[in-house]
């Protein structure tokens, strides 16, 4: 089952301006392919949850269409779309047992007792809750409650499964465990799924593709590696992971590389977009984990030199703030147990592999 949004817009009344409107979703077009898990990712207020609720039928679009498997469902109520939602708050009934919560959707559809009992048992085994049928929700952990919510959603065999930040109430370790289980289950069932989160790591771990949104608009759509390595603009680069921006000027463009002058040094980096122009300002997107550190005394001719101003030890990694002629760069170094920690005040040489760098042109209002 595919899900298609065609130029969907949603306006709300502006409580601050009588007669005014706030545009929560601004002309979003998107296709989620059969069996695919696509994540809507962005900061609070970017329109991702509103877009999800429009797919579910909990909100009506001001304009545009929603199609599920080619059928225009824009005018259908939620129960007419055969979708299922897994909520942030779990939304399970506190007065019902685990089995009764999971069976609820089938009972509403008038299924027979034997079928319900068989299906409930099968689903509970699938989500790892077998043996907990008679427990009440208050006797379950947060992760177990989320499994109940997931079981209740999938037992009705929906055409599309929708997730509204379902793991945000869990602690960090359990959230990491549950996102692996959600992904495994989604792949096993091959249910077309749309997942909403503001957590970049969650989106990277779960998604076939990520839709990055800001101010109601789609900023970029792509596979996790594409989004991280080749962000479409500064917002995406800054929102997905951590980043350094090195400002420079384009001096030459070849078939597959761009030469940029950065603080008096020419760097040849991959050319990954067609809108770069010789003579214009541009930014290099340099991820902290790609920065290579070495003693300043051993620096090569292409290395930059700076001073470590801050050290943060994180166990498997260490973070370094490098003072580079008045600006600060972040470097992340792996395996401190193997390589040791550098000290604050140390003069350090650094560079980065050209293949890991991405070039962004300055937006019109930032160009010289």
N, C-alpha and C positions, 0 to 999 in steps of 0.2 A: 504494500500500500504506500503510495507516495502522498506527500503533503506539499501543496503549493500555495504560496501567498503571492497574490498579484496586486502590486501597487497599493498595499494596505495602509490606510491612514486612520488614526484614532485621535479625536479631539475631545477634551474635557472642558467643562466650564472652569474659568480661572477664578478661584475664591478671592483673589486679591484685586481683581478688576471686574466689576459688574459688566456683564455683556461680553467680556473677553474670553478667549479660549487658550488652553494649553495643549500643544500637540505632543502626545506621548509616543506615538508611532508615526513616522513621517515618510510615507511612500515606500514601505518595505516590500521588496520582491525577493522570493526565496523558494527553492525547491529542495525538499528532503526526499531522497530516493528510497525505494523499497528496501526495508531491512536496515537502513542506515540510522546511526545515532548522531544527531547534530546538536551541538550545544550553542545556546544563545548566551554570550558572555559580555559583560560590561559592568560599569559602576552602577551604584544605586541611582534610580531615576532615569536610566538610559532607554527604557521602553521594552526591555526583554520580557518581563513578567506580563505586561499588557499584551504583547504579541502572543505569548503562550495562552493567555486567557481568551484571546480572540480565536485561536485555533480550537480551543476546548468548547467555545460557545458561551463562556461566562461573561464575555463582553462582545458587543456588536461593533464592527468596524464602521467608522464614519463613511469611508469609501473603500473601494477595492474588493477583492474576492478571496475566499478560502476554498480550496479544492482538496478533497481527499479521494485518492484513487480516481481522479478525473471528474468526480461529482462535485458540483458547487454546493457547499454546505453552509454558505453564509447566512441563509435564513433559517437554518435548522436549530432547534434547542440542543443543549448538551447531550441529552439522552438519545437524540436522533442521529448523532454523529459516530456512535460506537467508538469513542475514545475513553481512556481512563487516565486519571490524574493521581500522582503521588505527591502529597503536600509536604511542605516544610514542617508543619505541626503534627504530622502523621494522620490526624483526623480519624482515629479509631474510636469506637464506642467504649467508654469506660465500664459500662454495665454488662457488656457481653464478653464471653470467653474468647480466646484466640480463634477457636474453630467457628464460633458464631459470627465473629467479625469477618472472617474470610468467606463464610458462606452467604453473607448478606446479599451480595449482588445476584447470586444465583436464585436465592429465595424471591427477590423482587421480580425475577424473570419467570417465576412459577415452575422452576425445575423440580423434578421428583426427589424424594428423600434419599433414595439409594444413589442416584446420580450425584447429588450434592455431597453426600458422605464420601463417596469415592473420589470425587474431584478435589475436595478439601484435603483429604489425606495425601493425595498425589502432589498437590501444590505445597503443602507444608513440608514434605520431604524435599521438594525442589529448592526451597528457600532455607532449609536447615532448621526447621521448627518442629520436626516430628517429635512427639512425646510431650509437647507443651499445649496440646489441644484444649485442655480444661483450665488453663491458667487465665487469670484476669490480667488486663493490661498493666495494672499497678504492680504486678509481680514480675514484670519483664524489665530488662535493661533497655536503654535507648536504642541500641542496635537491634534488639529483638522486636521492639515496637515498630521500628522502621521496616523490618522484614514482614511483619503482619500487614502493614500498609501496602507493601509491594505485592504480597500474595493476594490481598483483596483486589488489587488493581488488575492483576494478570489472569485471575481465575475466570473472568468473563470473556476471555479471549478477544480483547479489543483490537481494532484495526490499527490504532495508534496509541502509544504510551507516552504520557506527558509527565515531566518531572519539574516541580517548582521548588528548587533549592532544597531537595529532600534530606541532605546530609548536614545542613548548616547548624543543627542543634546538637550534633555529636562532638565529642572531644576529638582532638587532632588524630590520635592513633586509630580510633575506631572509624573515623571518617575515611582514613586512607584504606582501611580494611574493607569497609562497605562499598567504596567506589569500585574496588576490584570485583566484588561480588555482583554488583549491579551490572557491570560491563559483561561479566561472564554469563549472567542470566540473559541479558538482552541479546547477546550473540547466539546463545543456545536456542532461544525462542524465535530469533530473527524478526522481532517486532520493530517496525518503524518507530523511532523515538525522537522526541524533542526535549532537551534538557536545559534548564535555566540555572545559571550559577554566576556568582561574582568572583569565584575562586579560580584563579588561572591554573593552578596545579591540577585541580579537579577536572577542568575542561581539557587540559592536555592529556590526562591519563585516560579519560573516558571516550573521547570523541573520534568519530571518523572524520568529521569536519567541524570547524569552529566558525561561528558567526559573531564577529566583534561588533558591538553596537555602542553608539554614543549619541546623546541628544536625539534619540528616536530614529536614527539613521544607521544603516549598515556601513561600517567602515572597511571591512574586509571579510571575505569568506575563503576558507582554505583548510587544508590538513594541518594538524598541529605543527609539524616541522616547517611547513611553508609560512605559517603565521609567525612563528618565532624567528626563523632565519631570514625571511624576506617580508618584513612588515610593510604595509602599503603606505603608511604615513607615520608621523611622529607620535600621534596618539596611540596607535597600535603598538609601536615599538616600546613606548614608555609603559603601557598598561600590561603588556605580556612580559612577565619576568622583570629583570633589572637590566639597565642599559647605561652606557656612556655615549654621549654625542660629541664627536670631534668635528669642529667646524673647519671648513676649508674652501678651496676654490678649484673648480674643474679647469684643467689646463689642456687636456687632450682626451679624445674618445676614440678607441679602437673598436674592432669588431666584437671582441668579447671582454674588453677591459676598459677601465676609466682611470685616468691619471689625475690625482688630486693633490694640490699643494696644501700641506698642513704644517703650520708653524715652521715654514722654511724648508720642509722636506717633501719630496714628491713620492707619493705612494700609488702603486698600481693595484687596483682592486677589481673584482668582477663587475661587469656591466650587467645589471639585472633588470633594467627598465628603460623604455625608449624616450622618456621625457627629460633626459639630462642634456645640458647644453654647455659647450665650451664657454668659459668666461663667467659662468654663473656660480653663485655660492651654493654649497651643498653640505650635508651632514653625513659623517660616517657613523653607522650604528655598530658599536663595539660592545659585545656582551662581556660582562666581568670575568666569566670563567675562561674566556679565550685569551686573556692577557697573560703573557709569559714574563716571569720575573727572574732577574739574575743580578748578581753583585754589580754595582756601577763600574767597578774596575775591569769587568770582563765584557762590557757592552760592545756590540758591533757597530758598524757605521750607520745602520738604519735604526738603531734602538733610540728610544727617548730616555731621558733621565729625570727622576723625581725623588721625592723624600716621603717616606712612610710617616703619616701623622696619626693614624689610628689603627689598632689591631683588635680584631674580635675573633676569638677562638670558639668554634662551633662543633668541635668533635671531628667529624669527617672532613670538614673544610675550615679554612680561615679566611676572614675578610680583611682587606687592607684598603684604607683610604690613602691615596697617593697625591701629594701636593705636586702639581706639575705647572710650574711657573705661574702660580696664583690661582689655578683652577684645580678641582678635585676629581680624580678618577677612582672608581671602585674596581678592585681586582679580587677575584675569588680563587684561592689556591687549594687544591685537593691534597689529602693525605698528610696533614701536619705531623702525624706520628712518624711518618717516613722521612719527611723533608725538614721537619722542625719549624719553629715559628720565627718570622722576622721581627725585629724589634722596632719600636717607634723611634723615629729620628734617623733610621738607616737610609743612606742614599742607595737608590735602586735603579737599575736599567729595566726597561720594559718594552715589549713589542707585542704583536699579535699576528696570527697567520692571515694573509691577504684573503684566502678563500672563505674565511668566516665573517668578513666585513660586508655590510650592505650599505649602499649609497642612497640617500634620500635628497631630492632637490628641496631647497627652501620654499615654503609656501610664498605666494605673491607678496604678502604683507611683510615678509621677512627678508626679501631679496634686496641686495645693494642697488 
